[in-house]
Amino acid sequence: MLVIACLFIACRCEGGTHPKLAPMHDIRKRFGDRIRQLRNDRGWSKEELADRAGLHRTYIGSIERGEQNLSLVNIERLSVTLGVSLAELFAPFGDTPAPPS
């Protein structure tokens, strides 16, 4: 238990999760970029996506900037609103973390 707690604390101090995984801010930014891409593909403004999904427009903006750690409920809400499956939503991520930028 102590080893796990120390690993958790060390990873958080360095701004990431586990050394083999992409930093947490990276996954949030990549997810936000994906939401922006799908929204733009539909010709929707942030306000329109927010209205359709039942979310606040500033929340959509903060998602797209990678500032939010979304709940599964809101991820599903965006998926349904954008008309894509969860698999399609996450398809660009593949099964390997992005390289450091």
Backbone torsions as a table, in degrees:
resi	resn	phi	psi	omega
1	MET	NA	-41.7	-179.7
2	LEU	-64.4	-39.6	179.5
3	VAL	-62.8	-44.4	179.1
4	ILE	-62.7	-44.4	-179.6
5	ALA	-63.2	-41.1	179.4
6	CYS	-65.5	-41.1	177.8
7	LEU	-61.6	-43.4	179.5
8	PHE	-61.0	-47.5	-178.7
9	ILE	-64.9	-43.9	-179.6
10	ALA	-62.2	-42.7	179.9
11	CYS	-65.0	-42.2	-179.2
12	ARG	-65.1	-37.8	179.9
13	CYS	-65.0	-31.4	-179.8
14	GLU	-86.7	-0.7	176.3
15	GLY	82.6	15.3	-179.5
16	GLY	-131.4	-160.8	178.0
17	THR	-113.2	-86.8	178.9
18	HIS	-117.1	147.0	-176.8
19	PRO	-53.9	-28.5	-178.9
20	LYS	-86.8	-5.6	-179.7
21	LEU	-106.7	156.8	176.5
22	ALA	-67.9	148.3	176.3
23	PRO	-56.4	150.3	-176.3
24	MET	-59.2	-38.5	-179.3
25	HIS	-64.4	-29.1	-179.7
26	ASP	-66.0	-45.9	-179.6
27	ILE	-65.4	-36.4	178.1
28	ARG	-66.7	-40.5	179.4
29	LYS	-67.6	-43.9	178.8
30	ARG	-64.4	-38.1	177.2
31	PHE	-65.2	-43.5	177.6
32	GLY	-60.5	-40.0	177.0
33	ASP	-62.9	-38.0	179.3
34	ARG	-66.3	-42.4	178.3
35	ILE	-62.6	-45.1	179.1
36	ARG	-60.0	-44.3	179.7
37	GLN	-59.4	-48.6	-178.7
38	LEU	-65.5	-38.7	178.3
39	ARG	-64.1	-46.6	179.9
40	ASN	-65.1	-36.7	177.0
41	ASP	-57.6	-30.4	-179.0
42	ARG	-91.8	-5.5	180.0
43	GLY	73.9	23.8	-178.4
44	TRP	-94.9	146.5	170.4
45	SER	-81.7	169.4	175.0
46	LYS	-60.8	-38.8	-179.9
47	GLU	-62.3	-42.0	-179.7
48	GLU	-66.2	-44.1	176.7
49	LEU	-60.9	-44.0	179.8
50	ALA	-59.7	-46.6	179.8
51	ASP	-62.0	-44.9	-179.0
52	ARG	-65.2	-34.9	-177.0
53	ALA	-90.3	-8.4	-177.6
54	GLY	73.1	32.4	179.2
55	LEU	-120.6	167.1	179.8
56	HIS	-83.4	145.1	-176.7
57	ARG	-61.9	-34.7	179.3
58	THR	-71.1	-27.9	176.2
59	TYR	-67.3	-40.7	177.2
60	ILE	-61.6	-44.1	178.1
61	GLY	-60.6	-41.6	-179.5
62	SER	-72.2	-28.5	173.2
63	ILE	-64.7	-48.7	-176.9
64	GLU	-65.2	-26.6	176.8
65	ARG	-85.6	-2.9	179.2
66	GLY	79.4	23.2	-177.2
67	GLU	-93.3	-11.8	-175.3
68	GLN	-109.0	143.1	171.2
69	ASN	-107.1	93.5	-170.3
70	LEU	-70.0	151.0	171.8
71	SER	-80.2	160.8	177.0
72	LEU	-60.6	-33.9	179.7
73	VAL	-62.2	-45.3	-179.1
74	ASN	-73.5	-31.3	174.6
75	ILE	-63.2	-45.6	178.6
76	GLU	-64.8	-40.0	178.9
77	ARG	-59.2	-44.0	178.7
78	LEU	-67.3	-40.1	178.8
79	SER	-59.4	-48.7	180.0
80	VAL	-63.7	-45.6	-178.9
81	THR	-62.0	-39.8	-179.7
82	LEU	-80.9	-7.4	176.7
83	GLY	72.5	31.9	177.4
84	VAL	-126.4	152.0	176.1
85	SER	-73.7	165.2	176.2
86	LEU	-61.2	-37.8	178.2
87	ALA	-61.6	-43.2	178.7
88	GLU	-66.3	-37.1	-179.7
89	LEU	-61.5	-40.5	-177.1
90	PHE	-97.5	0.4	-176.2
91	ALA	-53.1	-43.2	-178.2
92	PRO	-64.4	-15.8	-177.2
93	PHE	-76.4	-24.5	-177.8
94	GLY	59.6	-162.2	179.6
95	ASP	-113.9	20.0	173.8
96	THR	-127.0	145.0	179.3
97	PRO	-68.9	154.6	178.0
98	ALA	-69.3	148.5	177.1
99	PRO	-68.9	153.4	179.2
100	PRO	-59.3	143.1	-179.9
101	SER	-100.4	NA	NA
